Amino acid sequence: MRSIFLHLHPAKVDRSSIEFNRTFGLGGMAALLIVVQLITGILLRFYYTPVPGSAYASVVFTKNQVLFGQFIRNIHYWSGVFLLLIAFLHFLRVFLTGAYREIRTKNWLFGLLLLVLIVFLNFTGYLLPWDQLAYWAITVSTNMIGYLPLIGESLRTTIIGGTELNADTLRTFFTFHTAVLPLLLLLLVFYHFWRVRKAAGILMPEAQEKPEMIPVVPNLVFKEFIVALVLLAVVFLFSALFNAPLLEKANPAYSLNPTKAPWYFAGVQELLMHFHPIFAAFIIPVSVAAFLAWIPFLNYGQAPNGRWFISEKGLKSSVTTAKFAVIITLSGILFNEYILNFETSFSFLPAFVSNGIIPLLILTGLMAGYYQFYLKGQSLSKAELVQAVFVFIIVAFIILTLTGIFFRGKDMALTFPWRAF
Ligand code: HEM
């Protein structure tokens, strides 16, 4: 046990590295939620039947007849949601403290993979109850795959095993959700932890004085214990108060209106409302993913240094960029919805141009203007400039996601949150 423990933690740590606001304990919280997911997932598996004819009934049975069935289902649902949110926050903290370079490059890249795995664990689990919500959310999401150029349609039919969701889709999703993805996740998490140890812990700003080394037990372990208790209390409270959604049994003949993708794909679905599918479902997401993967390999000169936002200047430019991103994204959504529909206004052009190249050029022009009139004058370092681009992308993504979840109602028209569900 002692040697397992020492693989996770060293015997002593720098006192300032375990201050709560260095990491907010987010990595540890994600790890704990994975354990909760595994335990509750195994418990749910005892009653679940992965066949369209009986999947829904088995979930209803678990919920209504099994002792603590509803509660365990709720914990599995909410800890899945929290895991994704917390892994996302952890990814933000890692970036914003500059811990993505040199010895940490691999952990940044494998971390991105972890984030993708968690999204797909949530996604494959979404279908399993086989209710209306699951059926139609997975239908719209898998339809997005069909928009990929050349291979899109055949990829979609391969993934779902036909032209619409069926018993094969459920079996494939079930296998990925309960075997392939958890296994990959566990392997990657262990590798991730090992790399954190190999990098001698988290990235710290260069200290003026010699670091004060203190024993991990009880100093760090006590803090971890408190964080774990608070997190479990929050998950249990949510699970006691809010039931995991379950509508009526899936009915392929009757679609929900609005038909929304699961919440983590709401941003892409919102993009589809404004851009040609090739841009919304392919060019923009792939460019963002490529940018994130490319971040460690830029030649930064002066390396980011473990300080939040790099410097005062870095913080100021990030805050201004975040405000700019809010304004541009919100006004873009409203302009496109109420003032100018590119596709109908320029119907003489191919949709790829009217609804893809033109809005993208406008967006690029606005960003170039922002760079010219604000960012350039701040004489930022390369790392601070990359940070500004990162902040722009993240804030725009969050606004798109929130719009998709809370402000799209019947026929996917913009509406108020109380009419959106
Ligand atoms: C299942 C998901 C994940 C788990 C369980 C996890 C766990 C951890 C833990 C426990 C640490 C030590 C410090 C801390 O708590 O922040 C850490 C550090 C780190 N993580 Fe993660 N992580 C996950 C996902 C990610 C993601 C999505 C990324 C980013 C793309 C990432 C990149 C990193 C990097 C680069 C470090 C080193 C940070 C530093 O040196 O300051 N991790 N992770």
Residues whose N, C-alpha, C, O or C-beta is under 5 A from the ligand:
A	BS01	HEM	T23 G25 L26 G27 G28 A30 A31 A87 F91 V94 A99 Y100 R104 N107 W108 G111 L112 L114 L115 V196 G201 I202 L203
